[in-house]
Amino acid sequence: QVQLVESGGGLVQAGGSLRLSCAASGRTFSSYAMGWFRQAPGKERESVAAINWSGARTYYADAVKGRFTISRDNAKNTVHLQMNSLTPEDTAVYYCAAKIRRTYSMTESAPSSADEYDYWGQGTQVTVSS
């Protein structure tokens, strides 16, 4: 069982930055791939970024490539999402998710589909004003 708690959301002007954090409980954080997803009002939940259990592989949605960076600190059971050059289109509730690794390969791909994830946080609101 993994419990996830997101933090770092808030209100920011367009062009600004935010850093989201997700703290995970449990002693096996390093066994989990981690992902960030978002859901805007009236829209479906979409993948934003993901990182595999070792940190060696990442995935980014096209909409955030070059602006967002996902990272993890296995010693602190934490995953971060650095978001730069924010636009109003980034406004959404952002969710952290965890998925147990499939293999012991350090180059295992980072899962990008919400259906693949086993545990979810409660979400943190990000609002970008124009």
N, CA, C and O atoms as a GROMACS GRO file, in nm:
protein
  520
    1GLN      N    1   0.085  -0.119   0.000
    1GLN     CA    2   0.000   0.000   0.000
    1GLN      C    3   0.088   0.124   0.000
    1GLN      O    4   0.184   0.132   0.076
    2VAL      N    5   0.055   0.219  -0.085
    2VAL     CA    6   0.128   0.345  -0.094
    2VAL      C    7   0.029   0.459  -0.080
    2VAL      O    8  -0.075   0.461  -0.145
    3GLN      N    9   0.062   0.553   0.004
    3GLN     CA   10  -0.018   0.675   0.016
    3GLN      C   11   0.060   0.791  -0.041
    3GLN      O   12   0.179   0.807  -0.015
    4LEU      N   13  -0.010   0.873  -0.120
    4LEU     CA   14   0.054   0.983  -0.191
    4LEU      C   15  -0.010   1.115  -0.151
    4LEU      O   16  -0.133   1.126  -0.145
    5VAL      N   17   0.073   1.214  -0.125
    5VAL     CA   18   0.023   1.346  -0.087
    5VAL      C   19   0.094   1.451  -0.172
    5VAL      O   20   0.215   1.466  -0.166
    6GLU      N   21   0.014   1.522  -0.251
    6GLU     CA   22   0.069   1.627  -0.337
    6GLU      C   23   0.073   1.761  -0.264
    6GLU      O   24  -0.006   1.785  -0.172
    7SER      N   25   0.165   1.845  -0.305
    7SER     CA   26   0.174   1.981  -0.252
    7SER      C   27   0.239   2.070  -0.357
    7SER      O   28   0.296   2.022  -0.455
    8GLY      N   29   0.227   2.200  -0.335
    8GLY     CA   30   0.296   2.295  -0.423
    8GLY      C   31   0.207   2.365  -0.524
    8GLY      O   32   0.253   2.453  -0.596
    9GLY      N   33   0.080   2.326  -0.529
    9GLY     CA   34  -0.009   2.394  -0.621
    9GLY      C   35  -0.039   2.536  -0.575
    9GLY      O   36  -0.004   2.576  -0.464
   10GLY      N   37  -0.106   2.610  -0.663
   10GLY     CA   38  -0.140   2.747  -0.627
   10GLY      C   39  -0.178   2.827  -0.748
   10GLY      O   40  -0.202   2.774  -0.856
   11LEU      N   41  -0.182   2.959  -0.728
   11LEU     CA   42  -0.217   3.054  -0.833
   11LEU      C   43  -0.090   3.122  -0.882
   11LEU      O   44  -0.010   3.172  -0.802
   12VAL      N   45  -0.071   3.124  -1.012
   12VAL     CA   46   0.048   3.186  -1.070
   12VAL      C   47   0.009   3.256  -1.199
   12VAL      O   48  -0.085   3.215  -1.266
   13GLN      N   49   0.081   3.361  -1.232
   13GLN     CA   50   0.056   3.431  -1.358
   13GLN      C   51   0.117   3.355  -1.474
   13GLN      O   52   0.212   3.278  -1.458
   14ALA      N   53   0.060   3.377  -1.591
   14ALA     CA   54   0.115   3.315  -1.712
   14ALA      C   55   0.263   3.352  -1.726
   14ALA      O   56   0.303   3.466  -1.703
   15GLY      N   57   0.341   3.253  -1.764
   15GLY     CA   58   0.484   3.272  -1.776
   15GLY      C   59   0.561   3.236  -1.650
   15GLY      O   60   0.683   3.228  -1.651
   16GLY      N   61   0.488   3.216  -1.542
   16GLY     CA   62   0.551   3.184  -1.415
   16GLY      C   63   0.582   3.036  -1.400
   16GLY      O   64   0.564   2.956  -1.492
   17SER      N   65   0.629   3.002  -1.281
   17SER     CA   66   0.670   2.865  -1.251
   17SER      C   67   0.609   2.817  -1.120
   17SER      O   68   0.579   2.895  -1.030
   18LEU      N   69   0.593   2.686  -1.112
   18LEU     CA   70   0.555   2.620  -0.988
   18LEU      C   71   0.629   2.488  -0.981
   18LEU      O   72   0.666   2.429  -1.083
   19ARG      N   73   0.650   2.443  -0.859
   19ARG     CA   74   0.711   2.311  -0.838
   19ARG      C   75   0.618   2.228  -0.753
   19ARG      O   76   0.595   2.258  -0.636
   20LEU      N   77   0.567   2.124  -0.812
   20LEU     CA   78   0.481   2.032  -0.738
   20LEU      C   79   0.565   1.922  -0.676
   20LEU      O   80   0.665   1.878  -0.732
   21SER      N   81   0.522   1.879  -0.560
   21SER     CA   82   0.589   1.768  -0.492
   21SER      C   83   0.485   1.662  -0.456
   21SER      O   84   0.368   1.693  -0.432
   22CYS      N   85   0.529   1.539  -0.452
   22CYS     CA   86   0.443   1.429  -0.411
   22CYS      C   87   0.523   1.344  -0.314
   22CYS      O   88   0.626   1.286  -0.349
   23ALA      N   89   0.475   1.337  -0.192
   23ALA     CA   90   0.540   1.258  -0.088
   23ALA      C   91   0.471   1.123  -0.077
   23ALA      O   92   0.349   1.116  -0.067
   24ALA      N   93   0.549   1.017  -0.078
   24ALA     CA   94   0.493   0.882  -0.072
   24ALA      C   95   0.528   0.816   0.060
   24ALA      O   96   0.638   0.831   0.112
   25SER      N   97   0.432   0.743   0.112
   25SER     CA   98   0.458   0.665   0.233
   25SER      C   99   0.514   0.529   0.193
   25SER      O  100   0.512   0.492   0.076
   26GLY      N  101   0.563   0.456   0.291
   26GLY     CA  102   0.610   0.322   0.263
   26GLY      C  103   0.759   0.315   0.242
   26GLY      O  104   0.824   0.416   0.216
   27ARG      N  105   0.814   0.195   0.254
   27ARG     CA  106   0.957   0.175   0.246
   27ARG      C  107   1.004   0.129   0.109
   27ARG      O  108   1.123   0.106   0.089
   28THR      N  109   0.911   0.115   0.014
   28THR     CA  110   0.948   0.061  -0.116
   28THR      C  111   0.924   0.160  -0.227
   28THR      O  112   0.892   0.122  -0.340
   29PHE      N  113   0.939   0.288  -0.198
   29PHE     CA  114   0.914   0.392  -0.298
   29PHE      C  115   0.997   0.368  -0.423
   29PHE      O  116   0.950   0.390  -0.535
   30SER      N  117   1.119   0.322  -0.405
   30SER     CA  118   1.208   0.303  -0.520
   30SER      C  119   1.162   0.190  -0.612
   30SER      O  120   1.219   0.172  -0.719
   31SER      N  121   1.062   0.116  -0.572
   31SER     CA  122   1.008   0.008  -0.655
   31SER      C  123   0.895   0.055  -0.745
   31SER      O  124   0.839  -0.023  -0.822
   32TYR      N  125   0.860   0.182  -0.734
   32TYR     CA  126   0.745   0.233  -0.806
   32TYR      C  127   0.783   0.333  -0.913
   32TYR      O  128   0.866   0.421  -0.892
   33ALA      N  129   0.721   0.317  -1.030
   33ALA     CA  130   0.721   0.425  -1.128
   33ALA      C  131   0.622   0.530  -1.078
   33ALA      O  132   0.524   0.498  -1.013
   34MET      N  133   0.650   0.655  -1.110
   34MET     CA  134   0.564   0.764  -1.063
   34MET      C  135   0.519   0.847  -1.182
   34MET      O  136   0.593   0.867  -1.279
   35GLY      N  137   0.398   0.895  -1.173
   35GLY     CA  138   0.345   0.977  -1.281
   35GLY      C  139   0.269   1.097  -1.229
   35GLY      O  140   0.218   1.097  -1.117
   36TRP      N  141   0.263   1.199  -1.313
   36TRP     CA  142   0.179   1.316  -1.287
   36TRP      C  143   0.072   1.322  -1.395
   36TRP      O  144   0.100   1.305  -1.513
   37PHE      N  145  -0.048   1.346  -1.350
   37PHE     CA  146  -0.163   1.360  -1.439
   37PHE      C  147  -0.236   1.489  -1.404
   37PHE      O  148  -0.215   1.544  -1.296
   38ARG      N  149  -0.320   1.536  -1.493
   38ARG     CA  150  -0.398   1.654  -1.462
   38ARG      C  151  -0.538   1.642  -1.522
   38ARG      O  152  -0.560   1.572  -1.621
   39GLN      N  153  -0.628   1.713  -1.460
   39GLN     CA  154  -0.766   1.715  -1.509
   39GLN      C  155  -0.821   1.855  -1.496
   39GLN      O  156  -0.832   1.909  -1.386
   40ALA      N  157  -0.855   1.912  -1.609
   40ALA     CA  158  -0.916   2.044  -1.613
   40ALA      C  159  -1.068   2.029  -1.610
   40ALA      O  160  -1.120   1.923  -1.646
   41PRO      N  161  -1.139   2.132  -1.567
   41PRO     CA  162  -1.285   2.125  -1.561
   41PRO      C  163  -1.344   2.087  -1.697
   41PRO      O  164  -1.311   2.146  -1.799
   42GLY      N  165  -1.432   1.987  -1.696
   42GLY     CA  166  -1.498   1.946  -1.817
   42GLY      C  167  -1.415   1.863  -1.911
   42GLY      O  168  -1.459   1.830  -2.022
   43LYS      N  169  -1.293   1.829  -1.869
   43LYS     CA  170  -1.204   1.751  -1.955
   43LYS      C  171  -1.166   1.620  -1.886
   43LYS      O  172  -1.180   1.605  -1.765
   44GLU      N  173  -1.118   1.527  -1.967
   44GLU     CA  174  -1.073   1.401  -1.911
   44GLU      C  175  -0.934   1.416  -1.849
   44GLU      O  176  -0.858   1.507  -1.883
   45ARG      N  177  -0.904   1.325  -1.758
   45ARG     CA  178  -0.771   1.324  -1.699
   45ARG      C  179  -0.669   1.289  -1.806
   45ARG      O  180  -0.690   1.198  -1.886
   46GLU      N  181  -0.558   1.362  -1.806
   46GLU     CA  182  -0.455   1.338  -1.906
   46GLU      C  183  -0.318   1.323  -1.842
   46GLU      O  184  -0.291   1.379  -1.736
   47SER      N  185  -0.235   1.247  -1.908
   47SER     CA  186  -0.100   1.227  -1.859
   47SER      C  187  -0.017   1.352  -1.883
   47SER      O  188  -0.030   1.418  -1.986
   48VAL      N  189   0.069   1.384  -1.787
   48VAL     CA  190   0.158   1.498  -1.798
   48VAL      C  191   0.303   1.451  -1.810
   48VAL      O  192   0.373   1.488  -1.904
   49ALA      N  193   0.346   1.372  -1.715
   49ALA     CA  194   0.484   1.325  -1.713
   49ALA      C  195   0.493   1.199  -1.628
   49ALA      O  196   0.408   1.174  -1.543
   50ALA      N  197   0.597   1.121  -1.652
   50ALA     CA  198   0.619   1.000  -1.573
   50ALA      C  199   0.767   0.971  -1.564
   50ALA      O  200   0.846   1.014  -1.648
   51ILE      N  201   0.804   0.898  -1.461
   51ILE     CA  202   0.943   0.861  -1.440
   51ILE      C  203   0.947   0.718  -1.391
   51ILE      O  204   0.866   0.678  -1.307
   52ASN      N  205   1.040   0.639  -1.443
   52ASN     CA  206   1.042   0.499  -1.402
   52ASN      C  207   1.104   0.484  -1.264
   52ASN      O  208   1.148   0.581  -1.204
   53TRP      N  209   1.107   0.362  -1.215
   53TRP     CA  210   1.146   0.340  -1.076
   53TRP      C  211   1.290   0.382  -1.048
   53TRP      O  212   1.321   0.426  -0.938
   54SER      N  213   1.378   0.370  -1.150
   54SER     CA  214   1.518   0.404  -1.128
   54SER      C  215   1.548   0.550  -1.154
   54SER      O  216   1.653   0.601  -1.113
   55GLY      N  217   1.458   0.618  -1.221
   55GLY     CA  218   1.483   0.756  -1.260
   55GLY      C  219   1.552   0.769  -1.394
   55GLY      O  220   1.578   0.880  -1.440
   56ALA      N  221   1.581   0.656  -1.456
   56ALA     CA  222   1.657   0.659  -1.581
   56ALA      C  223   1.572   0.688  -1.704
   56ALA      O  224   1.623   0.730  -1.807
   57ARG      N  225   1.443   0.666  -1.692
   57ARG     CA  226   1.354   0.688  -1.806
   57ARG      C  227   1.243   0.783  -1.765
   57ARG      O  228   1.190   0.774  -1.655
   58THR      N  229   1.209   0.873  -1.857
   58THR     CA  230   1.101   0.966  -1.833
   58THR      C  231   1.009   0.972  -1.955
   58THR      O  232   1.045   0.930  -2.065
   59TYR      N  233   0.892   1.025  -1.931
   59TYR     CA  234   0.794   1.047  -2.037
   59TYR      C  235   0.733   1.185  -2.015
   59TYR      O  236   0.708   1.227  -1.902
   60TYR      N  237   0.709   1.256  -2.126
   60TYR     CA  238   0.641   1.385  -2.119
   60TYR      C  239   0.533   1.391  -2.227
   60TYR      O  240   0.555   1.349  -2.341
   61ALA      N  241   0.419   1.444  -2.192
   61ALA     CA  242   0.318   1.473  -2.292
   61ALA      C  243   0.368   1.585  -2.382
   61ALA      O  244   0.444   1.671  -2.339
   62ASP      N  245   0.326   1.581  -2.507
   62ASP     CA  246   0.371   1.682  -2.602
   62ASP      C  247   0.342   1.823  -2.554
   62ASP      O  248   0.420   1.915  -2.579
   63ALA      N  249   0.231   1.841  -2.484
   63ALA     CA  250   0.189   1.974  -2.441
   63ALA      C  251   0.283   2.037  -2.339
   63ALA      O  252   0.282   2.158  -2.319
   64VAL      N  253   0.365   1.954  -2.274
   64VAL     CA  254   0.451   2.007  -2.167
   64VAL      C  255   0.599   1.989  -2.196
   64VAL      O  256   0.683   2.034  -2.118
   65LYS      N  257   0.633   1.923  -2.304
   65LYS     CA  258   0.775   1.900  -2.336
   65LYS      C  259   0.850   2.031  -2.344
   65LYS      O  260   0.805   2.127  -2.407
   66GLY      N  261   0.965   2.034  -2.282
   66GLY     CA  262   1.048   2.154  -2.283
   66GLY      C  263   1.011   2.255  -2.176
   66GLY      O  264   1.086   2.350  -2.154
   67ARG      N  265   0.897   2.236  -2.109
   67ARG     CA  266   0.855   2.330  -2.004
   67ARG      C  267   0.852   2.263  -1.866
   67ARG      O  268   0.881   2.327  -1.766
   68PHE      N  269   0.816   2.136  -1.862
   68PHE     CA  270   0.803   2.063  -1.736
   68PHE      C  271   0.916   1.963  -1.722
   68PHE      O  272   0.965   1.908  -1.820
   69THR      N  273   0.957   1.940  -1.597
   69THR     CA  274   1.059   1.840  -1.569
   69THR      C  275   1.017   1.758  -1.449
   69THR      O  276   0.984   1.811  -1.343
   70ILE      N  277   1.018   1.627  -1.467
   70ILE     CA  278   0.987   1.536  -1.356
   70ILE      C  279   1.117   1.481  -1.300
   70ILE      O  280   1.211   1.452  -1.374
   71SER      N  281   1.121   1.468  -1.169
   71SER     CA  282   1.239   1.412  -1.104
   71SER      C  283   1.195   1.338  -0.978
   71SER      O  284   1.084   1.357  -0.929
   72ARG      N  285   1.284   1.254  -0.927
   72ARG     CA  286   1.249   1.181  -0.806
   72ARG      C  287   1.370   1.173  -0.714
   72ARG      O  288   1.485   1.174  -0.759
   73ASP      N  289   1.341   1.165  -0.586
   73ASP     CA  290   1.444   1.150  -0.484
   73ASP      C  291   1.404   1.027  -0.403
   73ASP      O  292   1.322   1.036  -0.312
   74ASN      N  293   1.462   0.914  -0.436
   74ASN     CA  294   1.422   0.790  -0.369
   74ASN      C  295   1.461   0.790  -0.221
   74ASN      O  296   1.397   0.721  -0.141
   75ALA      N  297   1.561   0.864  -0.186
   75ALA     CA  298   1.601   0.871  -0.045
   75ALA      C  299   1.497   0.944   0.040
   75ALA      O  300   1.485   0.920   0.160
   76LYS      N  301   1.423   1.035  -0.026
   76LYS     CA  302   1.322   1.114   0.046
   76LYS      C  303   1.180   1.074   0.010
   76LYS      O  304   1.084   1.140   0.051
   77ASN      N  305   1.165   0.965  -0.068
   77ASN     CA  306   1.032   0.918  -0.109
   77ASN      C  307   0.949   1.029  -0.172
   77ASN      O  308   0.832   1.047  -0.141
   78THR      N  309   1.012   1.103  -0.261
   78THR     CA  310   0.945   1.219  -0.318
   78THR      C  311   0.966   1.226  -0.469
   78THR      O  312   1.072   1.191  -0.520
   79VAL      N  313   0.863   1.270  -0.538
   79VAL     CA  314   0.874   1.298  -0.680
   79VAL      C  315   0.829   1.443  -0.702
   79VAL      O  316   0.736   1.491  -0.638
   80HIS      N  317   0.897   1.510  -0.792
   80HIS     CA  318   0.870   1.651  -0.817
   80HIS      C  319   0.830   1.674  -0.962
   80HIS      O  320   0.866   1.597  -1.051
   81LEU      N  321   0.754   1.781  -0.983
   81LEU     CA  322   0.724   1.826  -1.118
   81LEU      C  323   0.753   1.975  -1.122
   81LEU      O  324   0.678   2.055  -1.067
   82GLN      N  325   0.861   2.011  -1.188
   82GLN     CA  326   0.896   2.151  -1.208
   82GLN      C  327   0.824   2.200  -1.332
   82GLN      O  328   0.842   2.145  -1.440
   83MET      N  329   0.744   2.303  -1.316
   83MET     CA  330   0.663   2.354  -1.426
   83MET      C  331   0.704   2.498  -1.455
   83MET      O  332   0.688   2.586  -1.370
   84ASN      N  333   0.754   2.521  -1.573
   84ASN     CA  334   0.798   2.654  -1.615
   84ASN      C  335   0.714   2.702  -1.732
   84ASN      O  336   0.646   2.624  -1.798
   85SER      N  337   0.721   2.832  -1.757
   85SER     CA  338   0.648   2.892  -1.871
   85SER      C  339   0.502   2.850  -1.872
   85SER      O  340   0.449   2.808  -1.975
   86LEU      N  341   0.440   2.861  -1.758
   86LEU     CA  342   0.301   2.816  -1.745
   86LEU      C  343   0.207   2.903  -1.826
   86LEU      O  344   0.228   3.024  -1.840
   87THR      N  345   0.103   2.842  -1.879
   87THR     CA  346  -0.001   2.911  -1.954
   87THR      C  347  -0.136   2.879  -1.891
   87THR      O  348  -0.148   2.783  -1.815
   88PRO      N  349  -0.238   2.958  -1.921
   88PRO     CA  350  -0.372   2.927  -1.868
   88PRO      C  351  -0.420   2.786  -1.903
   88PRO      O  352  -0.500   2.728  -1.831
   89GLU      N  353  -0.370   2.732  -2.012
   89GLU     CA  354  -0.409   2.596  -2.052
   89GLU      C  355  -0.353   2.490  -1.957
   89GLU      O  356  -0.396   2.374  -1.962
   90ASP      N  357  -0.262   2.526  -1.873
   90ASP     CA  358  -0.208   2.432  -1.773
   90ASP      C  359  -0.294   2.428  -1.647
   90ASP      O  360  -0.268   2.347  -1.557
   91THR      N  361  -0.394   2.513  -1.639
   91THR     CA  362  -0.482   2.514  -1.523
   91THR      C  363  -0.555   2.382  -1.510
   91THR      O  364  -0.623   2.338  -1.603
   92ALA      N  365  -0.542   2.319  -1.395
   92ALA     CA  366  -0.604   2.188  -1.372
   92ALA      C  367  -0.574   2.143  -1.230
   92ALA      O  368  -0.496   2.205  -1.158
   93VAL      N  369  -0.639   2.035  -1.191
   93VAL     CA  370  -0.599   1.965  -1.070
   93VAL      C  371  -0.492   1.864  -1.112
   93VAL      O  372  -0.513   1.785  -1.205
   94TYR      N  373  -0.381   1.867  -1.043
   94TYR     CA  374  -0.269   1.778  -1.076
   94TYR      C  375  -0.263   1.665  -0.975
   94TYR      O  376  -0.268   1.686  -0.854
   95TYR      N  377  -0.253   1.544  -1.028
   95TYR     CA  378  -0.251   1.424  -0.946
   95TYR      C  379  -0.119   1.350  -0.960
   95TYR      O  380  -0.061   1.342  -1.069
   96CYS      N  381  -0.074   1.297  -0.851
   96CYS     CA  382   0.042   1.210  -0.848
   96CYS      C  383  -0.008   1.066  -0.844
   96CYS      O  384  -0.110   1.037  -0.781
   97ALA      N  385   0.064   0.976  -0.910
   97ALA     CA  386   0.023   0.836  -0.912
   97ALA      C  387   0.146   0.746  -0.906
   97ALA      O  388   0.256   0.785  -0.945
   98ALA      N  389   0.125   0.625  -0.856
   98ALA     CA  390   0.234   0.529  -0.841
   98ALA      C  391   0.196   0.395  -0.901
   98ALA      O  392   0.082   0.350  -0.892
   99LYS      N  393   0.297   0.332  -0.964
   99LYS     CA  394   0.276   0.200  -1.022
   99LYS      C  395   0.396   0.112  -0.989
   99LYS      O  396   0.510   0.151  -1.013
  100ILE      N  397   0.371  -0.007  -0.936
  100ILE     CA  398   0.480  -0.098  -0.903
  100ILE      C  399   0.555  -0.133  -1.032
  100ILE      O  400   0.495  -0.151  -1.138
  101ARG      N  401   0.685  -0.141  -1.022
  101ARG     CA  402   0.765  -0.169  -1.141
  101ARG      C  403   0.732  -0.308  -1.197
  101ARG      O  404   0.693  -0.399  -1.124
  102ARG      N  405   0.748  -0.321  -1.328
  102ARG     CA  406   0.719  -0.446  -1.396
  102ARG      C  407   0.842  -0.538  -1.397
  102ARG      O  408   0.829  -0.661  -1.390
  103THR      N  409   0.960  -0.479  -1.405
  103THR     CA  410   1.083  -0.556  -1.412
  103THR      C  411   1.188  -0.492  -1.322
  103THR      O  412   1.163  -0.390  -1.259
  104TYR      N  413   1.304  -0.554  -1.318
  104TYR     CA  414   1.416  -0.496  -1.244
  104TYR      C  415   1.511  -0.419  -1.336
  104TYR      O  416   1.617  -0.374  -1.294
  105SER      N  417   1.472  -0.404  -1.461
  105SER     CA  418   1.554  -0.330  -1.555
  105SER      C  419   1.550  -0.181  -1.526
  105SER      O  420   1.443  -0.122  -1.513
  106MET      N  421   1.668  -0.121  -1.514
  106MET     CA  422   1.674   0.021  -1.483
  106MET      C  423   1.624   0.106  -1.599
  106MET      O  424   1.594   0.224  -1.581
  107THR      N  425   1.617   0.047  -1.716
  107THR     CA  426   1.570   0.121  -1.834
  107THR      C  427   1.426   0.087  -1.871
  107THR      O  428   1.382   0.113  -1.983
  108GLU      N  429   1.355   0.029  -1.778
  108GLU     CA  430   1.212   0.003  -1.800
  108GLU      C  431   1.143   0.134  -1.834
  108GLU      O  432   1.174   0.238  -1.775
  109SER      N  433   1.050   0.131  -1.927
  109SER     CA  434   0.986   0.255  -1.970
  109SER      C  435   0.900   0.313  -1.859
  109SER      O  436   0.854   0.242  -1.769
  110ALA      N  437   0.878   0.443  -1.867
  110ALA     CA  438   0.793   0.512  -1.771
  110ALA      C  439   0.649   0.505  -1.821
  110ALA      O  440   0.621   0.553  -1.931
  111PRO      N  441   0.559   0.448  -1.745
  111PRO     CA  442   0.422   0.431  -1.792
  111PRO      C  443   0.348   0.563  -1.805
  111PRO      O  444   0.355   0.648  -1.716
  112SER      N  445   0.277   0.579  -1.915
  112SER     CA  446   0.211   0.707  -1.940
  112SER      C  447   0.059   0.701  -1.931
  112SER      O  448  -0.007   0.805  -1.930
  113SER      N  449   0.002   0.580  -1.924
  113SER     CA  450  -0.143   0.566  -1.920
  113SER      C  451  -0.194   0.559  -1.778
  113SER      O  452  -0.138   0.489  -1.694
  114ALA      N  453  -0.300   0.633  -1.751
  114ALA     CA  454  -0.358   0.633  -1.617
  114ALA      C  455  -0.404   0.493  -1.576
  114ALA      O  456  -0.401   0.459  -1.458
  115ASP      N  457  -0.445   0.414  -1.672
  115ASP     CA  458  -0.494   0.279  -1.642
  115ASP      C  459  -0.386   0.190  -1.583
  115ASP      O  460  -0.417   0.089  -1.519
  116GLU      N  461  -0.259   0.226  -1.603
  116GLU     CA  462  -0.149   0.143  -1.554
  116GLU      C  463  -0.118   0.167  -1.407
  116GLU      O  464  -0.047   0.087  -1.345
  117TYR      N  465  -0.169   0.274  -1.351
  117TYR     CA  466  -0.128   0.313  -1.216
  117TYR      C  467  -0.218   0.253  -1.108
  117TYR      O  468  -0.339   0.236  -1.127
  118ASP      N  469  -0.155   0.223  -0.996
  118ASP     CA  470  -0.222   0.152  -0.888
  118ASP      C  471  -0.269   0.243  -0.775
  118ASP      O  472  -0.371   0.216  -0.712
  119TYR      N  473  -0.196   0.350  -0.750
  119TYR     CA  474  -0.226   0.437  -0.637
  119TYR      C  475  -0.228   0.582  -0.684
  119TYR      O  476  -0.155   0.622  -0.774
  120TRP      N  477  -0.316   0.659  -0.620
  120TRP     CA  478  -0.337   0.798  -0.658
  120TRP      C  479  -0.343   0.888  -0.536
  120TRP      O  480  -0.390   0.848  -0.429
  121GLY      N  481  -0.292   1.011  -0.555
  121GLY     CA  482  -0.308   1.112  -0.452
  121GLY      C  483  -0.440   1.184  -0.468
  121GLY      O  484  -0.520   1.154  -0.558
  122GLN      N  485  -0.463   1.280  -0.380
  122GLN     CA  486  -0.589   1.354  -0.379
  122GLN      C  487  -0.589   1.472  -0.477
  122GLN      O  488  -0.695   1.526  -0.510
  123GLY      N  489  -0.474   1.511  -0.520
  123GLY     CA  490  -0.464   1.620  -0.617
  123GLY      C  491  -0.432   1.754  -0.555
  123GLY      O  492  -0.459   1.778  -0.438
  124THR      N  493  -0.374   1.841  -0.636
  124THR     CA  494  -0.345   1.978  -0.595
  124THR      C  495  -0.382   2.070  -0.710
  124THR      O  496  -0.352   2.042  -0.826
  125GLN      N  497  -0.446   2.181  -0.676
  125GLN     CA  498  -0.497   2.273  -0.779
  125GLN      C  499  -0.386   2.364  -0.828
  125GLN      O  500  -0.312   2.423  -0.750
  126VAL      N  501  -0.376   2.375  -0.959
  126VAL     CA  502  -0.286   2.471  -1.023
  126VAL      C  503  -0.372   2.563  -1.109
  126VAL      O  504  -0.445   2.517  -1.197
  127THR      N  505  -0.362   2.692  -1.082
  127THR     CA  506  -0.438   2.790  -1.158
  127THR      C  507  -0.342   2.892  -1.217
  127THR      O  508  -0.264   2.954  -1.145
  128VAL      N  509  -0.348   2.907  -1.348
  128VAL     CA  510  -0.260   3.002  -1.417
  128VAL      C  511  -0.347   3.113  -1.474
  128VAL      O  512  -0.435   3.089  -1.556
  129SER      N  513  -0.321   3.234  -1.430
  129SER     CA  514  -0.399   3.349  -1.475
  129SER      C  515  -0.332   3.415  -1.594
  129SER      O  516  -0.209   3.414  -1.607
  130SER      N  517  -0.413   3.472  -1.681
  130SER     CA  518  -0.360   3.536  -1.802
  130SER      C  519  -0.328   3.681  -1.778
  130SER      O  520  -0.282   3.750  -1.870
   0.00000   0.00000   0.00000
